[in-house]
Amino acid sequence: MNATDKMKLRAALGYIELGMLKDAALEVGELSTETADSIDGLILRLELAQRSGTWTKAERIARKLTKLQPDEPDWSIALAYAARRAHSIEAARTILSQAVSKFPREAVIHFNLACYACQMGEIPVARDCLRRAFALDRTYIVTALKDQDLRPIWPEILCAG
């Protein structure tokens, strides 16, 4: 990566952190193709797409990252997050249902599957997924009590704490 691209990546990241998304997009748009398609470039572009709410773009970038770094669970999580917003809960659930077998110790995957199940009216499935998430990371109990997707089972979550 050349010095100009390094500077543009840093500038774009700074703009994103400041919420100056148009300025960040301008910097990203001036990156060389090689840098834009590198891991660092893709991660930056994913962050920008997520913050901008351009979910189809975020989905496309996250899918590339899952192929480039298949052992990184964050990309499957980002892909599901984008798919939920670009398409449906069902699309996101499909992605994480495949990811959970590869990353069974990632509490956030179980947690998100619980959210999806709850929103789909599958309360017993939601409970089971939450139990797995809580077993892996107890801090998700607090998160669950703030997540509107899980509102139908908040009283049960209070008992789990």
Secondary structure, DSSP 8 states (H G I E B T S, - for coil): --HHHHHHHHHHHHHHHTT-HHHHHHHHHTS-HHHHTSHHHHHHHHHHHHHHT-HHHHHHHHHHHHHH-TT-HHHHHHHHHHHHHHT-HHHHHHHHHHHHHH-TT-HHHHHHHHHHHHHTT-HHHHHHHHHHHHHH-TTHHHHHTT-GGGGGGHHHHHHH-
